[in-house]
Amino acid sequence: MSAKPLRPIQFLGDSLRLLDQTRLPFEEVYLDLFTEEAVAAAIREMRVRGAPAIGVAAAYGVALAARHLDTTDKAVFMQALKAACQRLSTARPTAVNLGWAVARLWRVALEGSDVAAVKEALSDEALRIDGENQEANRQLAQHGATLLAAGQRVLTHCNTGALATGAPYGTALGVIQAAWEQGKRLHVLVDETRPLLQGARLTTWELQHLGIPCSLVVDGAAGHLLKRGAVDAVIVGADRIAANGDTANKIGTYTLAVMAWQHGVPFYVAAPTSTIDASLATGEAIPIEERDPEEVRTVLGRRIAPEGVEALNPAFDVTPHELITAIITERGVVRGPEYGVWMAGMMRTADV
């Protein structure tokens, strides 16, 4: 019997219900958010996280902002809505889906004839983005599953399941889920993913929910396992992909890519096309979020370092495209030297 699909994001018309990912795996707590300020705070505080999920949440945030603006004056309404869009789009800097979703709703707002029409159109567009995201991740998972074989040991990093997309299928974890559903009995090696332990807290929780066997490993064990031949494939998600295929993902991903390349293990990136930022030629231009150093000095709120010690906390790193075996999207799988040409052609026809 298949597991009941997770519903980490639910739009209730006048509010947005989110599964608070900071409370997992100890508690399943849902937040009911009524304003775009609350949605922006949830994104900033990583109560909702993962590039696709952030995009969906932000889209609903714009719709909520419009719904609760109490004016029929179009000019006043649009000015307030623009400010709400700016608050949402700057909640976190690296995931391109955030700005992409907000910009898409703003374009819809500009086309509305009056306030009532804009409110209705924004709710419809947010629902459309949610639906498209769910279908994109389903197709991505099916494409990616063809790359995995029965019995393989697959290493993953951070969290890339339904929690990260708001959809029944995740990105990298969605590929694993689809392969499992096809009868390919895999074993997943889960990086704990310091400093916020998304692998330990979230990915293992999701894999248990799906009934897929896994082993949790400390981040520093990955190189040892790769060298021993205990890993058959590495698959990760992405928060932003530059036009040449350079990819930003959770800190530690670049290290995995280098080690996988060194030991001849395929390194796959799974992400929907909404994650591609064709305006950036290379990954050097991707903004890297620097988070509160206190996240490094503590674990789940408990201090592990001396008071006053300096800490650095870059949330992401960039993997050069040369180290990526293939990029998996809802439009198919693309390999190696073809990245730039493939993405340029694809983005000419994409709805971005």
Order of alpha helices (4+ residues) and beta strands (2+ residues): beta-beta-beta-alpha-alpha-alpha-alpha-alpha-beta-alpha-alpha-beta-alpha-beta-alpha-beta-beta-beta-alpha-beta-beta-alpha-beta-beta-beta-beta-beta-alpha
